[in-house]
Amino acid sequence: MSQGIIRRIFNLAAQLEPDRKLIWDWLFHTHIETLGGHTALELVFADQGEQVISLLEAALHDEASKKLLPQQPDLLARLH
């Protein structure tokens, strides 16, 4: 496992959620239904971290598309 993938995931997540503690909680504890119910960290350990990257990039793309709409709270919560 590469520390680089965790750093990439964290940096992408930080663009959605500025609270570092919430990001770490999400990384370790949130089961992502669209990725088989695994946590982001479980996927990293299974060499599937790129799936998490893709999910976060898609969420960022969606956010960029919705800039004119009111901001929605807890964006990371929508990724599970």
C-alpha positions in Angstrom: 0.0 0.0 0.0 1.3 3.4 -0.9 1.0 6.4 1.4 0.5 8.4 -1.8 -3.0 7.0 -2.4 -4.2 7.9 1.1 -2.8 11.4 0.6 -4.6 11.7 -2.7 -7.9 10.5 -1.2 -7.5 12.8 1.8 -6.7 15.8 -0.4 -9.7 15.2 -2.6 -12.0 14.7 0.4 -10.6 18.0 1.8 -12.0 19.7 -1.2 -15.5 18.5 -0.2 -15.1 18.7 3.6 -12.7 21.1 5.3 -13.0 19.4 8.7 -10.0 17.1 8.9 -11.5 15.1 11.8 -14.6 14.3 9.7 -12.4 13.3 6.8 -10.5 10.8 9.0 -13.7 9.5 10.5 -15.1 9.0 7.0 -11.9 7.3 5.8 -11.8 4.8 8.6 -15.5 4.3 9.6 -18.0 5.1 6.8 -19.1 2.1 4.8 -19.6 3.3 1.2 -22.6 1.5 -0.2 -21.7 2.3 -3.8 -18.3 0.6 -3.3 -19.6 -2.7 -1.8 -20.1 -1.4 1.7 -16.4 -1.1 2.4 -14.7 1.8 4.0 -12.3 3.9 2.0 -9.4 2.5 4.1 -10.5 -1.1 3.5 -10.5 -0.4 -0.2 -7.0 1.1 0.0 -5.7 -2.0 1.8 -7.3 -4.2 -0.9 -5.5 -2.2 -3.6 -8.8 -0.7 -4.7 -8.0 2.9 -3.7 -8.5 4.1 -7.2 -12.2 3.4 -6.8 -12.3 5.8 -3.9 -10.4 8.4 -6.0 -12.9 8.0 -8.8 -15.8 8.4 -6.4 -14.4 11.6 -4.9 -13.5 13.0 -8.3 -17.1 12.4 -9.5 -18.4 14.1 -6.3 -16.1 17.1 -7.0 -17.3 17.2 -10.6 -20.9 17.2 -9.3 -20.2 19.9 -6.8 -18.5 22.1 -9.5 -21.7 21.6 -11.6 -23.9 22.8 -8.8 -22.0 25.9 -7.8 -25.1 28.0 -8.3 -27.2 25.9 -5.9 -27.1 26.4 -2.2 -24.3 24.5 -0.5 -25.5 21.2 1.1 -24.1 20.2 4.5 -21.9 17.1 5.1 -20.9 16.4 1.6 -18.9 13.3 2.6 -22.0 11.8 4.0 -23.5 11.7 0.6 -20.7 9.3 -0.5 -21.8 6.4 1.5 
